[in-house]
Amino acid sequence: MELELEKRKEERYERVFDGKSIHEETTEIIVSDQSPDVARIIKGSVNAFLKDKNAREGKVDISGNIKGVVLYVAEGEKNIRRLNVSVPFAYVADCPGTSTDSSVVASVCVRSVDVREINPRKISVKVSLEIHISVYKYGEISLCNDVKKKADYGICTRIGKMSAYRPVRIANKTFVISDDIELTSSESDMCELLTSDIALMVTDTKVIGNKAIIKGNAGINYLYTLSDDTIECGSYELPFSQIIDVEGMNTEDSLKIDLSVAGFELEPQYDAAGKARYMTVNATSEASVFVFSNDEQEMIDDVYSTKYPIEVKKEKNAEIKLCEKFEKRVSVSDVIGTGMNIKRLLDLEIKAGNPVRRSEENGEVLVSDAIVTVMYLADDDSVYSAMRRMAAVCPLALKSGRDYESMVTIGTKNFSISGGNEVNVRFFADFDITETEQISVVSISEISVDAEHSMEMKDRPGVVVKRLMSDCDVWSLAKEHFTTEEEIKLANGIFDETELQAGRLVLIPQKR
């Protein structure tokens, strides 16, 4: 006969896929008939904006736009010209376990830009993108809380605790960051905006009722020319905040926020005298909100009967245990050689890749490969650029069997001339790390009792005296001898189970 169980359903999202891929897009740009021939390419500067992400059976479709500029010098000139770059991209990822009702979180970042001259009227641009896709599937697990009519069948149950770190809610919101940047007196002579980019960073999160409160900064960097063709760079931090409705949250839940940019425009605004007074910012962004539950859930993890033979079926659930969340700052310093004497440094651009786990001589570390590009004015009064990859290595005591999910943001950065033809680059890489461990949780799924064959107790002694051969807990003793924990504790005056050590003499009475 199958006993009726009281079960509680727990919601969760399971990550069924997590992967990174490199995708390349190539395009050709034609110089307009009104412009002179290309003499020399300085560099390409582009951003990738994610537009759509859709899940289907076993696959995820990603699409967006690559936008930016190619900076170059024309024949017979020294001032910088620019060509606009606009390339749509589409990528199909094989994602086993994905279906149409899956939730997709994706990010796209530019890893490198290779710009080459095909001829004086045509330029080839090859952009390498790093695409990170995570796919989550909604599901439920049932936890057995109690057994109905358990006293009738002498059922004894042990309550276990499960502490699982898993997303229980996922919400998305598209929002616009829009404002005006007041320019300084020196910036008011801005003639042309050459390059611009934006990076979003979360600074604070809070849960109030069913609302997720997000605060952050939009870091904006730009390069521009003055009326005398001098090149300058500027930066600005634009704070933003958003309120996102997420049903079913509570104040004990924690939030993880992924931000992506779907579009960005930075436009100088001039007055009647031709002075740039301010710049308008418009950025379309998307926030993916993960609500994580990390509270302890009680459930029955073991059971026996003092009256009848029973058959117990158990099921295992793979869960994630949160071990630690922490931040670590890494200082990176290296030299970029230019091959020519530097008169003045103009701009420093750093694009950091997602951290990966890597084995090194002294153990495993987390590494973010950063592409660092410097622009400079040489002694011949011409503008050049130089690029180098630099590794931000985060040394940690990584443990076997643990997973480490990390994000990296670039903090304070600066550069200086060294030896005339070298650039010293220094920056901080801030790693935000979550350490987890996969665990197996066993729960009761079914209990059947043979009520027609009661266990004969009359031939057994009323009390068994036993000397423990090894450390033991009261539950195991009670289960072995078909009695209860309460009987053993009462007979032996036990209040703390840690007293059951090897060599102890224990009285084990029958269940009355």
VMD Tcl script that draws the C-alpha trace (Angstrom):
set ca {
  {0.00 0.00 0.00}
  {1.39 3.38 -1.02}
  {1.31 6.05 1.69}
  {0.15 9.55 0.90}
  {2.96 12.09 1.10}
  {2.80 15.80 1.67}
  {4.95 17.45 -0.98}
  {5.99 21.01 -1.66}
  {6.94 22.27 -5.10}
  {9.99 24.47 -5.49}
  {10.46 26.56 -8.63}
  {13.83 27.00 -10.26}
  {15.66 27.75 -13.49}
  {18.27 25.25 -14.60}
  {21.12 26.39 -16.81}
  {21.09 23.91 -19.68}
  {23.80 25.59 -21.77}
  {26.68 27.98 -21.19}
  {29.25 28.65 -23.87}
  {31.45 31.18 -25.64}
  {32.20 31.42 -29.35}
  {34.28 33.59 -31.65}
  {32.42 34.97 -34.67}
  {33.96 37.06 -37.44}
  {32.37 39.56 -39.79}
  {34.13 41.14 -42.78}
  {33.08 44.10 -44.88}
  {34.58 46.46 -47.43}
  {34.29 50.26 -47.31}
  {34.56 52.43 -50.39}
  {36.01 55.93 -50.09}
  {33.58 58.47 -51.53}
  {34.38 60.18 -54.84}
  {34.56 63.54 -53.03}
  {37.47 62.35 -50.81}
  {41.14 61.91 -51.74}
  {42.84 58.52 -51.75}
  {43.78 56.73 -48.53}
  {47.44 57.23 -47.67}
  {47.60 55.46 -44.33}
  {45.15 53.73 -41.97}
  {45.46 54.64 -38.30}
  {42.98 52.24 -36.70}
  {39.47 50.90 -36.59}
  {37.21 51.52 -33.59}
  {33.88 49.68 -33.41}
  {31.26 48.50 -30.92}
  {28.91 45.53 -31.17}
  {25.25 46.04 -30.27}
  {23.04 43.05 -29.57}
  {19.54 43.34 -31.05}
  {17.78 39.97 -30.88}
  {18.23 36.57 -29.25}
  {15.78 33.76 -29.87}
  {15.72 30.16 -28.68}
  {14.50 27.22 -30.72}
  {15.01 23.46 -30.54}
  {18.70 22.91 -29.88}
  {19.76 26.31 -31.20}
  {19.92 30.01 -30.36}
  {19.81 32.77 -32.98}
  {21.78 35.94 -32.24}
  {21.73 39.12 -34.32}
  {22.84 42.70 -34.00}
  {24.92 45.49 -35.51}
  {28.59 46.43 -35.56}
  {29.02 50.20 -35.68}
  {32.06 52.42 -35.55}
  {34.65 54.20 -37.66}
  {37.93 53.73 -39.48}
  {40.40 56.56 -38.88}
  {42.82 57.28 -41.72}
  {45.03 59.93 -43.31}
  {44.38 60.92 -46.91}
  {46.96 61.62 -49.60}
  {48.62 65.01 -49.19}
  {47.09 65.58 -45.73}
  {48.06 65.16 -42.08}
  {44.69 65.63 -40.44}
  {42.55 62.61 -39.59}
  {39.54 61.57 -41.63}
  {36.93 59.00 -40.71}
  {34.85 56.41 -42.52}
  {31.71 55.04 -40.89}
  {31.43 51.29 -40.36}
  {28.01 49.63 -40.09}
  {27.77 45.86 -40.40}
  {24.85 43.63 -39.36}
  {25.82 40.31 -37.86}
  {23.94 37.06 -37.33}
  {25.08 33.93 -35.54}
  {23.45 30.55 -34.92}
  {24.75 28.62 -31.90}
  {24.22 24.92 -31.28}
  {22.83 24.78 -27.74}
  {21.78 21.26 -26.66}
  {18.81 21.20 -24.30}
  {17.36 24.44 -25.64}
  {13.70 24.76 -26.64}
  {11.39 27.56 -27.71}
  {10.34 28.29 -24.11}
  {13.93 28.65 -22.84}
  {15.26 31.94 -21.48}
  {18.36 33.21 -23.27}
  {20.96 35.60 -21.87}
  {23.64 36.73 -24.31}
  {26.45 39.25 -24.51}
  {28.62 40.34 -27.42}
  {31.95 42.13 -27.17}
  {34.52 43.14 -29.77}
  {37.75 41.21 -29.38}
  {39.72 42.69 -32.29}
  {39.41 44.90 -35.36}
  {41.68 44.28 -38.35}
  {41.66 47.10 -40.91}
  {43.60 46.74 -44.16}
  {43.95 48.79 -47.31}
  {42.88 46.87 -50.44}
  {43.66 49.84 -52.67}
  {43.64 53.64 -52.15}
  {39.82 53.66 -52.62}
  {38.83 50.53 -50.73}
  {39.36 49.32 -47.15}
  {38.71 45.87 -45.68}
  {37.43 45.62 -42.09}
  {37.40 42.31 -40.21}
  {35.82 42.30 -36.75}
  {36.20 39.42 -34.31}
  {33.33 39.10 -31.82}
  {33.20 37.09 -28.61}
  {29.65 35.83 -28.08}
  {28.64 34.45 -24.68}
  {25.34 32.57 -24.50}
  {23.61 31.12 -21.44}
  {20.32 29.25 -21.72}
  {17.97 28.62 -18.78}
  {14.96 26.33 -18.60}
  {12.14 26.68 -16.08}
  {11.28 23.66 -13.95}
  {9.98 22.44 -10.60}
  {11.18 19.91 -8.03}
  {9.00 18.22 -5.39}
  {10.23 17.95 -1.82}
  {8.54 15.58 0.63}
  {7.57 17.45 3.80}
  {5.63 14.82 5.75}
  {3.81 11.49 5.63}
  {0.07 11.40 6.27}
  {-1.19 8.93 8.93}
  {2.40 8.07 9.82}
  {1.50 7.23 13.45}
  {-0.83 4.46 12.20}
  {2.07 2.72 10.51}
  {4.87 3.52 12.96}
  {6.60 5.77 10.44}
  {9.64 7.69 11.66}
  {11.05 10.45 9.48}
  {14.28 12.39 9.45}
  {14.25 16.00 8.30}
  {17.17 17.10 6.15}
  {18.03 20.57 4.92}
  {18.83 21.63 1.39}
  {20.58 24.92 0.70}
  {20.52 25.48 -3.04}
  {21.76 28.55 -4.92}
  {19.65 28.71 -8.04}
  {17.77 31.33 -10.05}
  {14.07 31.18 -9.24}
  {13.02 34.19 -11.33}
  {14.34 35.72 -14.55}
  {13.12 39.08 -15.86}
  {14.21 41.36 -18.69}
  {13.70 45.05 -19.28}
  {14.75 47.32 -22.12}
  {15.41 50.93 -21.10}
  {16.96 54.08 -22.51}
  {19.75 56.11 -20.93}
  {19.36 59.67 -22.22}
  {20.99 62.87 -21.03}
  {23.09 65.88 -22.02}
  {26.80 66.09 -21.24}
  {27.92 69.64 -20.49}
  {31.25 70.31 -22.18}
  {34.19 72.10 -20.60}
  {35.52 75.36 -22.01}
  {38.35 73.54 -23.78}
  {35.93 70.97 -25.23}
  {33.67 73.70 -26.61}
  {36.13 74.12 -29.50}
  {35.31 70.56 -30.59}
  {35.38 70.37 -34.36}
  {34.58 66.72 -35.05}
  {33.80 63.69 -32.90}
  {36.08 60.87 -34.09}
  {35.21 57.88 -31.89}
  {32.91 57.11 -28.98}
  {32.01 54.08 -26.90}
  {29.99 53.18 -23.82}
  {30.33 50.61 -21.04}
  {27.64 49.86 -18.44}
  {28.42 48.87 -14.87}
  {26.12 47.97 -11.98}
  {27.06 49.73 -8.72}
  {24.22 48.66 -6.41}
  {21.16 46.39 -6.31}
  {18.30 46.12 -3.85}
  {15.08 44.12 -3.48}
  {12.00 45.97 -2.22}
  {8.86 43.86 -2.39}
  {8.43 42.68 -5.96}
  {10.78 45.30 -7.34}
  {14.45 45.03 -8.23}
  {16.25 48.36 -7.82}
  {19.33 48.72 -10.02}
  {21.84 51.56 -9.89}
  {24.81 51.91 -12.20}
  {27.11 54.07 -14.26}
  {27.44 54.46 -18.01}
  {31.11 55.09 -18.74}
  {31.42 57.13 -21.94}
  {34.75 57.72 -23.73}
  {35.25 59.86 -26.81}
  {37.98 61.15 -29.10}
  {37.62 64.43 -30.96}
  {39.48 67.09 -32.96}
  {39.76 70.82 -32.31}
  {39.67 73.50 -34.98}
  {43.49 73.43 -35.24}
  {43.35 69.63 -35.92}
  {44.64 68.86 -32.41}
  {43.31 65.54 -31.12}
  {41.94 65.25 -27.58}
  {40.13 62.57 -25.59}
  {37.37 62.90 -23.01}
  {35.38 60.73 -20.65}
  {32.19 61.04 -18.64}
  {30.30 58.93 -16.13}
  {26.53 59.07 -16.43}
  {24.65 57.55 -13.47}
  {21.42 55.68 -14.12}
  {18.82 53.74 -12.12}
  {16.01 51.38 -13.02}
  {13.10 49.70 -11.24}
  {12.17 46.28 -12.60}
  {9.04 44.40 -11.51}
  {9.72 40.74 -10.68}
  {6.84 38.77 -9.19}
  {7.58 36.33 -6.37}
  {10.72 37.93 -4.90}
  {11.46 38.38 -1.24}
  {14.02 40.48 0.62}
  {16.25 37.46 1.32}
  {16.81 36.82 -2.38}
  {19.95 38.05 -4.10}
  {20.23 39.62 -7.55}
  {22.59 39.10 -10.45}
  {22.33 41.65 -13.26}
  {23.59 41.32 -16.83}
  {23.59 44.52 -18.87}
  {23.93 44.84 -22.64}
  {23.79 47.78 -25.05}
  {21.53 47.56 -28.12}
  {22.32 51.01 -29.49}
  {24.38 54.10 -28.69}
  {24.55 57.63 -30.09}
  {26.71 60.53 -28.92}
  {26.14 63.80 -30.81}
  {27.78 67.23 -30.23}
  {25.32 70.15 -30.19}
  {26.58 73.49 -31.49}
  {25.34 77.04 -30.91}
  {25.03 79.80 -33.51}
  {28.69 80.74 -33.04}
  {29.80 77.19 -33.85}
  {30.73 76.36 -30.27}
  {29.98 72.84 -28.98}
  {28.02 73.50 -25.77}
  {26.98 69.94 -24.90}
  {26.62 66.42 -26.27}
  {23.42 64.38 -26.28}
  {23.62 60.77 -25.12}
  {21.12 58.10 -26.14}
  {21.79 54.48 -25.28}
  {19.29 51.64 -25.59}
  {20.10 49.00 -22.98}
  {18.72 45.72 -21.73}
  {18.91 44.40 -18.17}
  {18.58 40.67 -17.48}
  {17.66 40.20 -13.82}
  {18.37 36.88 -12.12}
  {16.73 36.38 -8.73}
  {18.67 33.79 -6.72}
  {17.25 31.94 -3.73}
  {19.76 30.67 -1.20}
  {17.55 29.81 1.79}
  {17.45 26.42 3.48}
  {14.57 24.14 2.55}
  {13.49 21.32 4.86}
  {12.53 17.89 3.48}
  {12.38 14.24 4.53}
  {15.59 12.53 3.48}
  {15.23 9.20 5.33}
  {12.39 7.08 6.73}
  {11.65 3.72 8.41}
  {8.81 1.99 10.26}
  {8.75 0.44 13.73}
  {5.70 -1.71 12.82}
  {5.74 -2.85 9.19}
  {8.16 -3.58 6.37}
  {8.33 -0.62 4.00}
  {9.81 0.11 0.61}
  {11.20 3.56 0.00}
  {11.98 5.14 -3.34}
  {14.33 8.11 -3.47}
  {15.28 10.53 -6.20}
  {18.39 12.61 -6.69}
  {18.36 16.23 -7.76}
  {21.45 18.07 -8.95}
  {21.66 21.38 -7.13}
  {24.15 24.23 -6.87}
  {25.61 25.27 -3.52}
  {26.94 28.79 -3.08}
  {30.41 28.62 -1.52}
  {31.56 32.23 -1.68}
  {31.11 35.54 -3.52}
  {34.03 37.95 -3.56}
  {35.87 40.61 -5.55}
  {39.54 40.77 -6.42}
  {41.48 43.62 -8.02}
  {44.45 42.82 -10.25}
  {47.04 45.36 -11.34}
  {48.29 45.02 -14.92}
  {51.38 46.78 -16.24}
  {53.16 46.30 -19.56}
  {54.97 48.12 -22.36}
  {53.87 48.71 -25.96}
  {56.64 49.42 -28.44}
  {55.91 51.87 -31.25}
  {59.10 51.75 -33.35}
  {59.20 55.55 -33.58}
  {59.65 58.42 -31.16}
  {56.49 59.65 -29.45}
  {55.75 63.35 -29.21}
  {52.42 63.11 -27.39}
  {50.04 60.38 -26.25}
  {46.47 60.82 -27.46}
  {44.24 57.93 -26.41}
  {44.20 54.60 -24.59}
  {41.55 51.96 -25.37}
  {41.23 48.69 -23.44}
  {38.78 45.91 -24.33}
  {38.77 43.05 -21.82}
  {37.51 39.58 -22.68}
  {35.41 37.39 -20.40}
  {37.59 35.60 -17.82}
  {38.49 31.95 -18.41}
  {39.96 29.32 -16.11}
  {43.51 28.43 -17.10}
  {46.20 26.08 -15.79}
  {49.59 27.60 -15.07}
  {52.77 26.42 -13.42}
  {51.67 27.35 -9.90}
  {48.08 26.16 -10.30}
  {44.87 27.30 -11.93}
  {44.06 30.98 -12.35}
  {41.36 33.18 -13.86}
  {42.59 35.11 -16.89}
  {41.07 37.95 -18.89}
  {42.85 38.73 -22.15}
  {42.72 42.47 -22.82}
  {43.41 44.14 -26.15}
  {45.15 47.45 -25.50}
  {45.39 50.11 -28.23}
  {47.25 53.42 -27.92}
  {47.09 56.41 -30.26}
  {50.00 58.83 -30.32}
  {51.49 61.76 -32.16}
  {54.97 60.97 -33.49}
  {57.88 63.33 -34.01}
  {56.82 63.80 -37.63}
  {53.52 65.29 -36.36}
  {51.56 62.35 -37.77}
  {49.10 60.22 -35.78}
  {49.71 56.48 -35.37}
  {48.38 53.62 -33.27}
  {49.89 50.50 -31.70}
  {48.17 47.48 -30.19}
  {49.12 44.68 -27.81}
  {47.36 41.90 -25.92}
  {47.82 41.98 -22.16}
  {46.68 39.30 -19.73}
  {44.98 40.22 -16.46}
  {45.81 37.19 -14.30}
  {43.77 36.69 -11.13}
  {45.62 34.24 -8.83}
  {43.26 32.23 -6.65}
  {43.36 29.00 -4.68}
  {40.94 27.36 -7.12}
  {39.48 24.18 -5.67}
  {38.87 20.96 -7.53}
  {35.18 20.30 -8.20}
  {34.24 23.96 -7.82}
  {32.88 26.24 -10.53}
  {33.93 29.86 -10.81}
  {31.74 32.34 -12.64}
  {33.39 35.70 -13.04}
  {33.01 39.08 -14.71}
  {35.73 41.67 -15.20}
  {35.60 45.44 -15.49}
  {38.48 47.77 -16.26}
  {39.14 50.32 -13.52}
  {41.62 53.18 -13.36}
  {43.90 53.28 -16.40}
  {46.80 55.51 -17.45}
  {49.75 55.52 -19.81}
  {53.06 57.35 -20.16}
  {55.99 57.64 -22.54}
  {59.06 55.52 -21.75}
  {62.37 55.75 -23.56}
  {60.95 57.87 -26.34}
  {59.44 55.02 -28.39}
  {57.63 52.94 -25.78}
  {54.36 53.37 -23.90}
  {53.98 52.21 -20.31}
  {50.38 51.04 -19.81}
  {48.90 50.49 -16.36}
  {45.33 49.56 -15.41}
  {43.28 47.70 -12.83}
  {41.09 44.71 -13.70}
  {38.32 44.13 -11.15}
  {37.13 40.50 -11.01}
  {33.67 39.79 -9.58}
  {33.73 36.08 -8.70}
  {31.06 33.59 -7.62}
  {32.33 30.22 -6.37}
  {29.81 27.35 -6.45}
  {29.76 23.59 -6.10}
  {27.43 21.07 -7.66}
  {25.80 18.82 -5.05}
  {23.40 15.89 -5.16}
  {20.28 16.20 -2.99}
  {18.39 13.00 -2.12}
  {14.68 13.27 -1.34}
  {11.85 10.78 -0.72}
  {9.60 10.28 -3.73}
  {7.46 7.26 -2.68}
  {6.79 5.08 0.42}
  {5.00 1.71 0.25}
  {4.06 -0.19 3.42}
  {3.28 -3.90 3.78}
  {0.45 -3.48 6.32}
  {-0.46 -7.21 6.17}
  {2.82 -8.39 7.67}
  {3.59 -6.63 10.93}
  {7.07 -7.03 12.38}
  {7.03 -9.37 15.43}
  {8.46 -7.56 18.43}
  {7.41 -9.94 21.21}
  {10.41 -12.24 20.71}
  {12.84 -9.34 21.00}
  {14.29 -8.19 24.32}
  {12.78 -5.10 25.86}
  {16.20 -3.46 26.07}
  {19.36 -4.10 24.07}
  {22.70 -3.11 25.58}
  {25.24 -2.24 22.92}
  {28.80 -0.99 23.00}
  {29.42 1.24 20.00}
  {32.24 0.08 17.76}
  {32.49 3.45 16.01}
  {31.03 6.94 16.26}
  {27.31 6.76 15.67}
  {24.21 8.99 15.59}
  {20.93 8.29 17.37}
  {18.94 8.08 14.13}
  {21.06 5.20 12.78}
  {20.74 3.27 16.05}
  {16.97 3.74 16.16}
  {16.54 2.70 12.53}
  {18.72 -0.39 12.99}
  {16.70 -1.59 16.01}
  {13.20 -0.45 14.90}
  {12.76 1.94 17.78}
  {12.67 5.73 17.97}
  {15.20 8.43 18.65}
  {13.11 9.62 21.60}
  {13.27 6.18 23.31}
  {17.06 6.01 23.01}
  {17.60 9.59 24.15}
  {15.32 9.12 27.17}
  {16.94 5.82 28.21}
  {20.47 7.23 28.00}
  {19.90 10.83 29.07}
  {21.21 12.06 25.74}
  {20.79 15.72 24.91}
  {23.70 16.14 22.50}
  {24.24 13.53 19.81}
  {27.93 14.27 19.72}
  {28.14 12.14 22.90}
  {27.68 8.94 20.84}
  {31.33 8.11 20.47}
  {33.02 4.80 19.85}
  {33.27 2.63 23.00}
  {30.20 4.05 24.70}
  {27.67 1.62 26.24}
  {24.15 2.48 25.02}
  {20.72 1.23 26.11}
  {18.34 0.64 23.18}
  {14.73 0.05 24.38}
  {11.95 -1.31 22.21}
  {9.36 1.07 20.87}
  {6.46 1.10 23.37}
}
mol new
graphics top color blue
foreach p $ca { graphics top sphere $p radius 0.5 }
foreach p [lrange $ca 0 end-1] q [lrange $ca 1 end] { graphics top cylinder $p $q radius 0.2 }
display resetview
